[in-house]
Amino acid sequence: MKIILIGAGNLGNQFYQKMINNPNIELIQWVNRSSKLDKSAEGISIIKNLSDLKSADIYILAVSDDAISFASDQISKESFLVHTAGSVSINALSNQKRKGVLYPIQTFSENREIDFSKFYFGIEASQKKDLSILIKLTDLLNTKYILMDSNQREALHLAAVLVNNFTNYLFTEAKKICASHQLSFDLLLPLIKETIDKFEVLLPQDAQTGPAIRNDQHTIEKHLNLIRDPVLKKIYLTLTSAIQNHYGNKKL
């Protein structure tokens, strides 16, 4: 399969590493505007301008959400172009007759290699033949796929932000609290792991514990007195109230 990869951010770099080591994928070009080279260390042609694109079976847009429509306008209408964004409709590729989405249900960070076999791609295509190409590509990448339309994908992306981006913010604040009291954040790692692992046997609503669900007002007040950041204090109060409203102030 001949592929052109557009983008060199966290996801673009992950795609690049997976593709250059795959004997069944021929990476024709890599659009990497941050590189000063004409070729990568592996000999892949690096270009800066979309006007220099060659012919390929599929063009993958691993760019920011705001750049998708602009890139679509620069690429031939006949090309099979797919974007990788969770919260962007397939119709953002308004210039293409053949369009699709290859959305990784995963988080990608710099200098951290992700095992593609451990997560799903949400895929969508405007034509049946192109959906077959995306399915074949997920097989070549040794990953799994699930069919979903743009509305489903946008809802899943919202859910992903809740479980990943928002919780990561809370982890960051928790680390600050630990550091301010000369405690290692590593002490919380077994708790974080158990929080995730128990979803294999429990529904999220059945896994809730803590002072909010117990209506332990004494502990809640102590926590609020410890929090100096007004933003974090507001978040604590909002989440505590939401938990109590959901569970009806259970005494556990």
C-alpha positions, 0 to 999 in steps of 0.5 A: 500500500502506497501512503503519503503521511501529512503531519509530524506531530505526536501522532504523525511521528507514531505513524511514521515509525510504524510505516517505515518498519512495515514491508507491506507499506511504501511510504512515498512522502512525509510532509514534515514542515519542521524538518530541515532535511530533504530525506529522513534517516530511513531515506523517506522523501520529506517535503514542505508543500502540499503542491509537491505531493506525488500519487499514492493509494491513501493520504493521511492527514495527521494535523491539527483540527484547524488545518484539516479543511485548509489541507483538503483544499490543497489536495487533489479531489481524486485523492483518497484523503483521510483525517485522524481527528476525533471531533471533526466531521468527515465532511471537513474534507469538502474538496474530496470525492473520496474521503475518510477518517482514521481516528485512533482512540488513544493518546500520544505523547512525545518520546513514548512509543505506543503499541498499536495492537492495544487500541482501536481505530474508529474508521469511516469512509464515503465510499465502500471501496475506500472503507475496504482500504482503511480496513486493510490498512488497520490490518497492516498496522496490526491494530483493531478497528470499529466502524463509526459515523461522525456523530458517534466519533465526536461523542466518543472524543468527548468521552475520551477527553473526560477520561484522559485529558481531564484526569491528566489535569487532576493527576498534575494537580495531585503531583503538585500537592504531593510535592508541596508536602515532600511526598512522591507521586509514585505513592499514588501509582498503585491507586491509579492502576487499581482505579483503571483495572477494576473497570474490567469487572465493575461498571464505572458507577459501581466503582465510586468510593471516597468522601463525596459518596459517603457524604463525609463532610468533615473530610471534605472540609479538611480537603478544601482547607488544604487546597490553595488554588481557587480553580482546583477548589472550585473543581473539587466542590463541583465534582463533589456536588456532582457525585453526591447528586448522582448517588443521592448522598449515600452513607457507605 
